[in-house]
């Protein structure tokens, strides 16, 4: 059942040109006409070309959760934008998919410059948290507390041009990966690249390797959550014209060496989940797989490989472009922003090497509790 919210007549400012009516729908109830408009918007705006901005991602998450909503922004009775989100029992808003979401934005024809609190209020939310919001969404600029980038590999000019760019930048990552590939092949057998590996055992290995990684780094195991595992297995075999899963694997002989679970929409491939067999670490199987995938991508029509936000060192060596992101929260309450400001201040203190390690315990506990809450 939809919920129609008709705000009072807006003031004559920039916000009034964005929407004059909001219809909040469960994501499962979006009809074909609305989905078509959503796809037209993302097709016409290059920064919304990635898979997380496509309606398929929102609809897929909604198949596994009942809290996924979409605010349809209307102007003079016509849909002009979409704002997908999850709503908690307390009324807080989160990105669709929670920690699985590597990008967020208001789906509109141009970067949104409306009134962010008004949008949050119209969605019946007390707040909306974001951690991978496109920095070009200027409406949220005053609500940001951090910035980052999502590093990308631009292949618009082809693989050889990319190799030349990397060499000119003084990076020898390609020659090193090729040498590692020869050693891996010598030690374990012929290398085989599977661009779309649909073997269910591959995901079993991926979840096992990631569980071991989470245990080593003292993080909550995201993929142990039942609805997330079901969602990933569904996406892995999904193939549509505008959105598909793409699980790419590298085998050395008969041994599975590395996995990249990607999401693809048109010319954009987003490397979502990356893992490799740690027993083969000296052979750099992950980098071998990545370079082989980059080399094969132009023939598949892939012009951009997005590696996702993160501190991994290998990203700096292989990327030649990036997307600017911000994180923050639009919070309509008074106390919660103060609490979160205090948590961020504590985090800065804890990471200061002058302080004793025991100070990290409260922050670690908060991080675990917050992560588990996000996964419910």
For each residue, the residues with C-beta under 8 A, 3 or more apart:
1: 26 29
2: 23 24 25 26 29
3: 23 24 25 124
4: 21 22 23 24
5: 21 22 23 24 122 124
6: 21 22
7: 10 20 21 22 118 122
8:
9: 20
10: 7 13 15 16 20 118
11: 15 16
12: 16
13: 10 16 115
14: 17 18 113 114
15: 10 11 18 113 114 115 118
16: 10 11 12 13 20
17: 14 75 114
18: 14 15 73 75 80 81 108 112 113 114 115
19: 22 73 74 75 80 81 114
20: 7 9 10 16 74 75 76
21: 4 5 6 7 73 74 75 77
22: 4 5 6 7 19 71 72 73 74 119 122 123
23: 2 3 4 5 71 72 74
24: 2 3 4 5 69 70 71 72 123 124
25: 2 3 29 30 34 69 70 72
26: 1 2 29 62 66 68 69 70
27: 30 58 59 61 62 68 69 70 84 96
28: 59 62 63 68
29: 1 2 25 26
30: 25 27 34 35 38 55 59 70
31: 34 35
32: 35 36
33: 36 37
34: 25 30 31 37 38 72 79 82
35: 30 31 32 38 39 55
36: 32 33 39 40
37: 33 34 40 41 79
38: 30 34 35 41 42 54 55 82 107
39: 35 36 42 43 54 55 242
40: 36 37 43 44
41: 37 38 44 45 48 81 82 107 108 109
42: 38 39 45 48 49 53 54 107
43: 39 40 49
44: 40 41 109
45: 41 42 48 49 108 109 110
46: 49
47: 105 111 134 136 323
48: 41 42 45 53 105 107
49: 42 43 45 46 53 265 266 267 268 304
50: 53 54 103 265 268 270 306
51: 54 56 57 243 263 264 265 268 270
52: 57 101 102 103 104 263 270
53: 42 48 49 50 57 103 105 107 265
54: 38 39 42 50 51 57 58 242 243 265
55: 30 35 38 39 58 59 82
56: 51 59 60 238 240 242 243
57: 51 52 53 54 60 61 96 97 243 263
58: 27 54 55 61 62 68 70 84 96
59: 27 28 30 55 56 62 63
60: 56 57 63 64 231 234 235 238
61: 27 57 58 64 65 68 86 96 97 100 231
62: 26 27 28 58 59 65 66 68 96
63: 28 59 60 231 234
64: 60 61 227 228 230 231
65: 61 62 68 86 227
66: 26 62
67: 86 87 88
68: 26 27 28 58 61 62 65 84 85 86 96
69: 24 25 26 27 84 85 86 87 123
70: 24 25 26 27 30 58 82 83 84 85
71: 22 23 24 82 83 84 85 119 122 123
72: 22 23 24 25 34 79 81 82
73: 18 19 21 22 79 80 81 82 83 106 108 119
74: 19 20 21 22 23 77 78 79 80
75: 17 18 19 20 21 78 80
76: 20
77: 21 74
78: 74 75
79: 34 37 72 73 74 82
80: 18 19 73 74 75 108 109
81: 18 19 41 72 73 106 107 108 109 112
82: 34 38 41 55 70 71 72 73 79 106 107 108
83: 70 71 73 106 107 119 123
84: 27 58 68 69 70 71 96 107
85: 68 69 70 71 93 94 95 96 123 125 128
86: 61 65 67 68 69 93 94 95 96 97 98
87: 67 69 91 92 93 94 123 124 125
88: 67 91 92 93 94
89:
90: 126
91: 87 88 124 125 126 127
92: 87 88 125 126 127 128 129
93: 85 86 87 88 120 123 125 126 127 128 129
94: 85 86 87 88 98 128 129 374
95: 85 86 98 101 104 129 130 131 132
96: 27 57 58 61 62 68 84 85 86 101
97: 57 61 86 100 101 231
98: 86 94 95 101 374 375
99: 222 371 374 375
100: 61 97 222 228 231
101: 52 95 96 97 98 104 132
102: 52 132 150 270 272 306 308 309
103: 50 52 53 132 134 150 325
104: 52 95 101 130 131 132 133 134
105: 47 48 53 112 133 134 137
106: 73 81 82 83 112 114 119 137 139
107: 38 41 42 48 53 81 82 83 84
108: 18 41 45 73 80 81 82 111 112
109: 41 44 45 80 81
110: 45
111: 47 108 134 136 137 138
112: 18 81 105 106 108 137 138 139
113: 14 15 18 138 139
114: 14 15 17 18 19 106 118 119 139
115: 13 15 18 118 119 139
116: 119 120 139 140 143 330
117: 120 121 330 332
118: 7 10 15 114 115 121 122
119: 22 71 73 83 106 114 115 116 122 123 139 330
120: 93 116 117 123 125 126 127 128 330 332
121: 117 118 124 125 332
122: 5 7 22 71 118 119
123: 22 24 69 71 83 85 87 93 119 120 128
124: 3 5 24 87 91 121
125: 85 87 91 92 93 120 121 128 332
126: 90 91 92 93 120 331 332 333
127: 91 92 93 120 329 330 331 332 333 336
128: 85 92 93 94 120 123 125 329 330
129: 92 93 94 95 328 329
130: 95 104 133 140 326 327 328 329
131: 95 104 327
132: 95 101 102 103 104 150 309 325 327
133: 104 105 130 137 140 144 325 326 327 328
134: 47 103 104 105 111 137 323 324 325 326
135: 147 324 325 326
136: 47 111 324
137: 105 106 111 112 133 134 140 141 326
138: 111 112 113 141
139: 106 112 113 114 115 116 119
140: 116 130 133 137 143 144 326 328 330
141: 137 138 144 326
142:
143: 116 140 328 329 330 331
144: 133 140 141 147 326 327 328
145: 327 328 329 344
146: 326 327 328
147: 135 144 324 325 326 327
148: 309 325 326 327
149: 309 322 323 324 325
150: 102 103 132 306 307 308 309 322 323 325
151: 306 307 308 315 316 318 319 321 322
152: 304 305 306 307 319 320 321 322 323
153: 162 294 304 305 307 318 319 320 321
154: 157 162 303 304 320 321
155: 158 159 162 294 297 298 302 303 304 305
156: 303 304
157: 154 161 162
158: 155 161 162 298
159: 155 162 163 294 295 297 298
160: 163 164
161: 157 158 164 165
162: 153 154 155 157 158 159 165 166 294 320
163: 159 160 166 167 174
164: 160 161 167 168
165: 161 162 168 169 320
166: 162 163 169 171 173 174 318 320
167: 163 164 170 171 172 174
168: 164 165
169: 165 166 320
170: 167
171: 166 167 174 317 318
172: 167 175 176
173: 166 176 177 287 291 314 317 318
174: 163 166 167 171 177 178 291
175: 172 178 179
176: 172 173 179 180 284 287
177: 173 174 180 181 284 287 288 290 291
178: 174 175 181 182 291
179: 175 176 182 183
180: 176 177 183 184 283 284 285 287 288
181: 177 178 184 185 191 288 291 292
182: 178 179 185 186
183: 179 180 186 187 283
184: 180 181 187 188 191 252 257 280 283 285 288
185: 181 182 188 189 190 191 252
186: 182 183
187: 183 184 252 283
188: 184 185 252 253 255 257 280 283
189: 185 252 253 254 255
190: 185 252 253
191: 181 184 185 250 251 252 288 292
192: 250 251
193: 248 249 250 289 292 293 296
194: 197 248 249 250 251
195: 246 248 293 296 300
196: 246 247 248
197: 194 202 247 248 249 259
198: 236 237 247
199: 202
200: 203 204 233
201: 204 205
202: 197 199 205 206 247 249 256 259
203: 200 206 207 232 233 236 247 261
204: 200 201 207 208
205: 201 202 208 209 256 259 275
206: 202 203 209 210 223 259 261 273 275
207: 203 204 210 211 223 224 229
208: 204 205 211 212
209: 205 206 212 213 259 275 276 277 278
210: 206 207 213 214 221 222 223 273 275
211: 207 208 214 215 221 223 224
212: 208 209 215 216 278
213: 209 210 216 217 275
214: 210 211 217 219 220 221 222
215: 211 212 218 221
216: 212 213
217: 213 214
218: 215 364
219: 214 371
220: 214 368 371 372 375
221: 210 211 214 215 224 225
222: 99 100 210 214 225 228 371 375
223: 206 207 210 211 228 229 232
224: 207 211 221 229
225: 221 222 228 229 375
226: 229 230
227: 64 65 230 231
228: 64 100 222 223 225 231 232 375
229: 207 223 224 225 226 232 233
230: 64 226 227 233 234
231: 60 61 63 64 97 100 227 228 234 235
232: 203 223 228 229 235 236 261 273
233: 200 203 229 230 236 237
234: 60 63 230 231 237 238
235: 60 231 232 238 245 263
236: 198 203 232 233 245 247 261
237: 198 233 234 245
238: 56 60 234 235 243 244 245
239: 244 245
240: 56 243 244
241:
242: 39 54 56 265 266
243: 51 54 56 57 238 240 263 264 265
244: 238 239 240 263 264 265
245: 235 236 237 238 239 261 262 263 264
246: 195 196 261 262 263 264 269
247: 196 197 198 202 203 236 259 260 261 262
248: 193 194 195 196 197 259 260 262 289 293
249: 193 194 197 202 256 258 259 260 289
250: 191 192 193 194 256 257 258 259 285 288 289 292
251: 191 192 194 254 255 256 257
252: 184 185 187 188 189 190 191 255 257 280 283 285
253: 188 189 190
254: 189 251
255: 188 189 251 252 277 280
256: 202 205 249 250 251 259 277
257: 184 188 250 251 252 276 277 280 283 285 288 289
258: 249 250 275 276 277 285 286 288 289
259: 197 202 205 206 209 247 248 249 250 256 273 274 275 276 289
260: 247 248 249 271 273 274 289 290 293
261: 203 206 232 236 245 246 247 271 272 273 274
262: 245 246 247 248 269 270 271 272
263: 51 52 57 235 243 244 245 246 269 270 272
264: 51 243 244 245 246 268 269 270 302
265: 49 50 51 53 54 242 243 244 268
266: 49 242 301
267: 49 301 302 303 304
268: 49 50 51 264 265 302 303 304 306
269: 246 262 263 264 297 302 304 305 306
270: 50 51 52 102 262 263 264 305 306 308
271: 260 261 262 274 290 305 306 307 308
272: 102 261 262 263 308
273: 206 210 232 259 260 261
274: 259 260 261 271 286 290
275: 205 206 209 210 213 258 259 286
276: 209 257 258 259 280 281 285 286 289
277: 209 255 256 257 258 280 285
278: 209 212 281
279:
280: 184 188 252 255 257 276 277 283 285
281: 276 278 284 285
282:
283: 180 183 184 187 188 252 257 280 288
284: 176 177 180 281 287 288
285: 180 184 250 252 257 258 276 277 280 281 288 289
286: 258 274 275 276 289 290 314
287: 173 176 177 180 284 290 291 314
288: 177 180 181 184 191 250 257 258 283 284 285 291 292
289: 193 248 249 250 257 258 259 260 276 285 286 292 293
290: 177 260 271 274 286 287 293 294 314 318
291: 173 174 177 178 181 287 288 294 295 318
292: 181 191 193 250 288 289 295 296
293: 193 195 248 260 289 290 296 297 305
294: 153 155 159 162 290 291 297 305 318
295: 159 291 292
296: 193 195 292 293 299 300
297: 155 159 269 293 294 300 302 303 305
298: 155 158 159 301 302 303
299: 296
300: 195 296 297
301: 266 267 298
302: 155 264 267 268 269 297 298 305
303: 154 155 156 267 268 297 298
304: 49 152 153 154 155 156 267 268 269 321
305: 152 153 155 269 270 271 293 294 297 302
306: 50 102 150 151 152 268 269 270 271 323
307: 150 151 152 153 271 310 315 318 319
308: 102 150 151 270 271 272
309: 102 132 148 149 150 325
310: 307 315
311:
312: 315
313: 316 317
314: 173 286 287 290 317 318
315: 151 307 310 312 318 319
316: 151 313 319
317: 171 173 313 314
318: 151 153 166 171 173 290 291 294 307 314 315
319: 151 152 153 307 315 316 322
320: 152 153 154 162 165 166 169
321: 151 152 153 154 304
322: 149 150 151 152 319
323: 47 134 149 150 152 306
324: 134 135 136 147 149
325: 103 132 133 134 135 147 148 149 150 309
326: 130 133 134 135 137 140 141 144 146 147 148
327: 130 131 132 133 144 145 146 147 148
328: 129 130 133 140 143 144 145 146
329: 127 128 129 130 143 145 337 340
330: 116 117 119 120 127 128 140 143
331: 126 127 143 336 337 340
332: 117 120 121 125 126 127
333: 126 127 336 337
334: 337 338
335: 338 339
336: 127 331 333 339 340
337: 329 331 333 334 340 341
338: 334 335 341 342
339: 335 336 342 343
340: 329 331 336 337 343 344
341: 337 338 344 345
342: 338 339 345 346
343: 339 340 346 347 363 366
344: 145 340 341 347 348
345: 341 342 348 349
346: 342 343 349 350 362 363
347: 343 344 350 351 363
348: 344 345 351 352
349: 345 346 352 355 359
350: 346 347 355 359 360 363
351: 347 348
352: 348 349 355
353:
354:
355: 349 350 352 359
356: 359
357: 360
358: 361
359: 349 350 355 356 362 363
360: 350 357 363 364
361: 358 364 365
362: 346 359 365 366
363: 343 346 347 350 359 360 366 367
364: 218 360 361 367 368
365: 361 362 368 369
366: 343 362 363 369 370
367: 363 364 370 371
368: 220 364 365 371 372
369: 365 366 372 373
370: 366 367 373 374
371: 99 219 220 222 367 368 374 375
372: 220 368 369 375 376
373: 369 370 376
374: 94 98 99 370 371
375: 98 99 220 222 225 228 371 372
376: 372 373
